Amino acid sequence: MIAIICIALSCNRDKIKADLIIVNASIWTSDDLNPNAEAMVISGDRILWSERM
Amino acid sequence: MVGENVKALSYKNEDTEVLDLKGKFITPGFIDSHVHLMTGGRSLLNVDLRDANTPEEFSRRVGNFAKTLELGDWIMEGNWDHTLWGGELPKKEWIDSITPNTPVLLFRLDWHMALANSAALKFAGIDNKTLDVIGGEIIKDSNGQLTGLFKDNAMNLVLDKIPAMTPKQKDLAFSAAQNYFVSNGVTSVHDVDGLNKDFESYSVARKYLDNNDLKVRIYAATPLNEWRKLRDMKDESDEWLKTGCLKGFVDGSLGSHTAVFHDHYSDNHSDHGLFINTSDSLYSWIVNADKLGQHVFVHAIGDSANHVVLDIFEKATKENGRKDRRFRIEHAQHLLPDDIPRFSQLGVIGSMQPYHAIDDGRWAEDYIGSERIKTSYAFKALLEADATVTFGSDWAVAPASPLLGIYAAVTRRTLDGKNPNGWVPEEKITIEAALKAYTSTAAFASFDDDIKGTLSSGKLADFVILSDNITQIDPVKIKDVKVLRTYVGGKQVFTSTSPNDR
């Protein structure tokens, strides 16, 4: 299980260039499907990911 | 550190910046749906009369500012409010002796009344014989002498004569405006004067964009009666600078008694307000523009003005057939009760400015009485009737501070402190509803909901870091919350310099 997660994580690292990662935030997204988040990844001028796990 | 943070950090590589916010609050970048960018920027560089609360203070500030100018410079803007000193309208004699050679044109903060001094009147060639203009008024005293005051279209008698802003003036005003926006957490604006030849921001913004200096995204409106100009213009819209919208007027403002009401004003029984354009002209412009897929906004304040615009939108929709057109009424300030459900029925967006409610709420009842205020700034009633409501400031008429706007929508506490539980408290809305009106709904109101307005995967990284979680604090404290940092397109464009805000 841990190995699978590690593979998934390193996969992310290799594929995507994250310029800014915000952690430990209280994010109000204005998106009804995912109203709140605590972290956000930014690549270039876009949000890469801000959903709850 | 919990799971979500761990997952986010898995994207980290050697070039990644990691920001640990220690619980700070983030919202999508605020979108101000109604600003006058260039005149707002100019007001930041001019005399500020917004809080001048005596005629003496008014004169003193104008006199002091005049000393800083060079020969030939005008004093503009000011944004005065005569209700702050008891309601007497200013007159040119207040400032003539201190501005003998400096032409002055100072606007009431709603931009529907202006005071010119004698130097400006002379420059514009206006005297006692000058005729009134349709949709405006030259205000004279009991002896038939000019007071220096002009209402609505009559202001153009002076405005049309003022030398255009020089490229340098425009550049300074634009730069001041965009810095002001981002300091308030505003990452996008709908500039209702964006392609208005007198105050256009578009070409300056284009230059800033080309130089990589643009900090806010702009949706630039063309005057409605110039829909052909928009049609003939090359469309170079992108995520930073976008055209395609038009803005027209049907009436004036409440504070200047030029908003049009079905029943007469409560303090003047022969006065119903002033239509600035005929409904025939408006219909013809709108139906033609809509046929071309242009996006139409119309300013309407009084209940009758709103009714007329809703009728025109309904007729144009029938004529051109159903489609996603997102017609907007700018202000939608005073509504006939039966018109409230029509917004959602017709798919018309109410583009409203909550700060005006806590400003006008001080005196609106004197003007329109206790019944009509119940459907004034009717945010809650509109939302409950499933209307789409987007928020903005109308800057420089009001401060371009979304936090103040949210505070106003949620508390409806008037600026004079006389309504601690809210002016027409039934129309208070929730913080989340107000936030949506400044973010996701405002993105919808410019056909940009696919690229911004929410912090979701794939959308533009426009966001704001605030000092407090406004969804959890006492709403009365929202006005004291600080913008700590503002990001547009993933880049930081503002950071607070106050050490307490770090």
Interface residues (C-beta under 8 A of the other chain):
Chain A: A8 L9 S10 N12 R13 I16 K17 A18 D19 L20 I21 I22 V23 N24 A25 S26 I27 W28 T29 S30 D31 L33 N34 A37 E38 A39 M40 V41 I42 S43 G44 D45 R46 I47 L48 W49 S50 E51 R52 M53
Chain B: M1 V2 G3 E4 N5 K7 A8 L9 S10 Y11 K12 N13 D15 T16 E17 V18 L19 D20 L21 K22 G23 K24 F25 I26 T27 P28 E239 L435 K436 T439 S440 G453 T454 L455 S456 S457 G458 K459 L460 A461 F463 I465 N469 T471 G489 G490 K491
